[in-house]
Amino acid sequence: MKNPNGYGSVYKLSGKRRHPFVAKKTLGFDDNGKQLYQVIGYYEKREQAMLALAEYNKNPLLIDNEKITFEEVFVLWKAKKFEGATTSTINGYNAAYKNSPSLHNMKFKDIKTMHMDAAISNCKLGYGSLRKMKILYQQMYEYAMANDLIQKDYSEYVKLGENTSNPDRQPFSVEEINMLFEIEPTLPFVDTILILIYSGIRPGELLNIKHEDINLDEEYFTVTDSKTEAGQNRLVPISKKTLPYFRRRFELNTPYLIMHPSKNKKMGYDYYYRATFQPIMDELNIKHRPHDCRHTFATLLNNAEANKTSIKNLIGHNSFITTEKTYTHKDINELRKAIDLI
């Protein structure tokens, strides 16, 4: 009887062998369509091979930890990781894997920090691609540790160094900001760009704002999820120019201020950039990236000669520490004064 699709197979090898029956299972395919499979073992009798295949299907991690390769761990890891993931996320991880060819055929237990460092050093792409490679290694090691494939996580010692690239951040011009205000009533999600410009928060921070993080009575919100310690749990006043947008979204009573338009869940950054931000830029025939909003905010505050301590607190960054010898705490009213200057 034929096994179900994806179950695996047992067949007899040619010639005289002590263990002629092999059990194996296809794990997936590489970018070139090549079949990737796991040989479970070789057996004297077909019944033994079938039993081994059945046990493997019950627990796919009943494999030889001594032999499993980086490629095989990647296939096992991505089978779970890619469930429900966006196309952009999947493409990013697949690219990080493809950019690590020196690791593919290595036994996972033999891979040390120096091997991952070498893979990153040999990749001539930008800092973002190198960072994705490191993230891939960390997640694969986390998976391998959780499933007892290895005993030590060498990925935690991988260092990228500083990002020496200097992306050209272009602030929105006054004319462009006026265009956004004009088009806001007719085009969805333009309000989110204006909120970014007049709050200085990172795009990821905007997408993480929950309903309970917003205090409309006192006109501020709390950033509770930031990528930096300086940005964590900071209070950000709501600009009078964007207060109507906050009220409108707040009244929807959704879990997050910004929700995916077709799914009842928080919007991810990849979708925000690809499906909302970029189409608006195309509509206005201007070129910007989401982080330009944050740069615009800092530029507007500087041009308005806002207090530098307030600027630092508002953007949740340490860029002004070197020019300010004494740190002073500014309450929400002082921060609001700064925002109202722009």
VENTAJO-V527874 format. One record per pair of residues at least 6 apart in sequence whose ideal C-beta (glycine too) atoms are under 7 Angstrom apart, sorted by the first residue. I is the first residue (numbers start at 1). J is the second residue. Records with the same first field share a line. If there is no record, write none. Layout:
# VENTAJO-V527874
I->J ; J
This chain:
# VENTAJO-V527874
3->9
7->57
8->23 ; 24 ; 25 ; 53 ; 56 ; 57
9->24
10->21 ; 23 ; 46 ; 49 ; 50 ; 53
11->22
12->20 ; 21
13->20 ; 22
18->44
19->42 ; 43 ; 44
21->42 ; 43 ; 45 ; 46 ; 49
22->39 ; 42 ; 49
23->40 ; 41 ; 43 ; 49 ; 52 ; 53
24->37 ; 38 ; 39 ; 40
25->37 ; 38 ; 40 ; 53 ; 56
26->35 ; 37
27->36 ; 37 ; 38 ; 72 ; 75 ; 76
28->36 ; 75
29->35 ; 36
30->36
31->98
36->71 ; 75
38->63 ; 72
40->52 ; 53 ; 56
41->52
43->49 ; 52
55->62
56->62
60->76
61->147
65->109 ; 149
66->109
67->107
68->107 ; 108 ; 149
69->105 ; 106 ; 107 ; 108
70->103 ; 104 ; 106 ; 108 ; 111
71->104 ; 105
73->108 ; 140 ; 144 ; 149
74->97 ; 140
77->139 ; 140 ; 143
78->93
82->90
86->268 ; 270 ; 271
88->270 ; 274
89->270
92->132
93->136
95->129 ; 132
96->132 ; 133 ; 136
97->136
99->123 ; 125 ; 129 ; 133
100->119 ; 133
102->118 ; 119 ; 122
103->111 ; 115 ; 119
106->115
108->144 ; 149 ; 150
109->150
111->154
112->154
113->154 ; 157 ; 158
116->137 ; 155 ; 158
117->158
119->133
120->130 ; 133 ; 134 ; 160
123->129 ; 130 ; 133
126->165
127->163 ; 165
130->160
131->160
134->158 ; 160
137->155 ; 158
138->155
141->153 ; 154 ; 155
144->150
145->153
169->291 ; 292 ; 295
170->288 ; 292
171->292 ; 295 ; 296 ; 299
172->197 ; 288 ; 292 ; 296
176->286
177->197
179->284
180->190 ; 193 ; 194
181->194
183->190 ; 284
184->190 ; 191 ; 194
187->280 ; 283
189->276 ; 280
190->280
191->245
192->206 ; 258
193->277 ; 280 ; 293
194->242 ; 245
195->206 ; 242 ; 245
196->203 ; 206 ; 290 ; 293 ; 294
197->293 ; 296 ; 297
198->239 ; 241 ; 242 ; 297 ; 339 ; 342
199->236 ; 239 ; 297
200->294 ; 297 ; 298 ; 314 ; 315
201->223 ; 236
202->227 ; 294
203->269 ; 272 ; 290 ; 291
204->227 ; 269
205->223 ; 225 ; 226
206->258
207->258 ; 266 ; 267 ; 269 ; 272
208->225
209->221 ; 256 ; 257
210->255 ; 256
211->250 ; 253 ; 254 ; 255
213->221 ; 222 ; 224
214->221 ; 246 ; 250 ; 257
215->221
216->246 ; 247 ; 250
219->237 ; 238 ; 243
220->235 ; 236 ; 237 ; 238 ; 332
221->236 ; 238
222->233 ; 235
223->231 ; 233 ; 234 ; 236 ; 316
224->233
226->232 ; 316
228->316
230->316 ; 317 ; 318
231->316
234->313 ; 316
235->332 ; 335
236->314
237->332 ; 335 ; 336 ; 339
238->246
239->339
240->340
249->257
256->266
258->267
259->266 ; 267
260->266 ; 267 ; 271
273->290
277->290
281->287 ; 288
294->315
297->315
298->311 ; 315
300->342
301->311 ; 338 ; 341 ; 342
304->341 ; 342
306->338 ; 341
307->338
308->320 ; 323 ; 324
309->324 ; 328 ; 330
310->330 ; 334 ; 335 ; 338
311->320 ; 338
312->319 ; 320 ; 321
313->330 ; 335
314->335 ; 338
